[in-house]
């Protein structure tokens, strides 16, 4: 029986104008006509490995496969200039907010929206010129399309493991192996997610949330953008340092795991049991799993892993603090973070973008904001548990305008929008997690 699969619509709900017409997700070229996306060169093929036996599962009614969107640049419909710094509710504004010198930072409205300049100013021992920390780096696992050697992360990247067991979909000549390099047109999705979390403050490109964090790339997506449920479950366990049969032990276990992906080809009726079992094991170990809510404008509780117990599910917010139409909602959503909207995405560095930049939108972009802030909290309170982190991040969120993210009462987005400054301030004021 063919394995049910998870699709990686990469939680980037990008819309752009192509030839004067709006292109919906699924029909978006990787770049505008006339430009070429650099495709990572696959490793030298190894002798084919035997395909792992399929995991039996009962027949299910599955939604039709949708074409996969790629991270695509957009032409902003309005200037993407960060608003002036203002005190956040309940948070004293440091007298000298920290301002990175990276050229893209002046357009990174998302960083100002969550109070990053104030949060950075509270952590001089972690965020310094050049991103050189005094504290030990916190490892964040990015379970995604794999490793791309971004200059934003030089010296702070771990080539983890490739969990794509099907050689035909892996695109590198074999199944699972020790090289997590991204292959194919979707490879740059993981690069962008990682850059939001940890891009260096070095006067080049963009500024990441935690320039001292270490990124562990765990490849779970094939060249087709599909994810086998067992590959994802095993990748979750391995990323947190738990044993996986037939796979070497992970020497760099992560305290924060970012999953900017969602389940497809399985019923949207709740968390898949295989994934829930892995999530529960990782949560019991104390590692925080941050998940994008998905981009169907629907209730996130039916999705995997957004509807799983023990994860921190994040939906998108616009610069105005409201829910964009694409973003999923509901009781399983804990909070929102900047994900952008059509024509006003999140400015990021990417080797695949014209001039090294892109402006994608989607809950893929929202989740790593929360994962990055969680890593900052762990840099000063390293013993915080996953439950404590979830409580701290949701409790300190900035209330939505008018106390709601959407006019429809059922379309809730959790406790508010991520407030990095308030979360850091509360962590520093407490001895919890020292």
Secondary structure as UniProt FT lines:
FT   STRAND          5..7
FT   TURN            10..11
FT   STRAND          16..18
FT   TURN            19..20
FT   STRAND          21..23
FT   TURN            25..26
FT   TURN            33..34
FT   TURN            89..90
FT   HELIX           103..107
FT   HELIX           109..113
FT   TURN            114..115
FT   HELIX           116..121
FT   TURN            124..126
FT   HELIX           129..131
FT   STRAND          139..144
FT   HELIX           151..153
FT   TURN            154..155
FT   STRAND          157..162
FT   HELIX           167..170
FT   TURN            185..187
FT   HELIX           188..198
FT   TURN            211..212
FT   STRAND          214..219
FT   TURN            223..224
FT   STRAND          226..228
FT   HELIX           229..239
FT   TURN            240..241
FT   TURN            245..246
FT   STRAND          256..259
FT   HELIX           273..285
FT   STRAND          288..292
FT   HELIX           300..302
FT   TURN            304..307
FT   TURN            309..310
FT   STRAND          312..317
FT   TURN            319..320
FT   TURN            325..326
FT   TURN            331..332
FT   STRAND          333..338
FT   TURN            342..343
FT   STRAND          346..349
FT   TURN            351..352
FT   HELIX           354..356
FT   STRAND          357..360
FT   HELIX           363..380
FT   TURN            382..383
FT   HELIX           386..395
FT   HELIX           401..403
FT   TURN            409..410
FT   TURN            414..415
FT   HELIX           420..429
FT   TURN            432..433
//
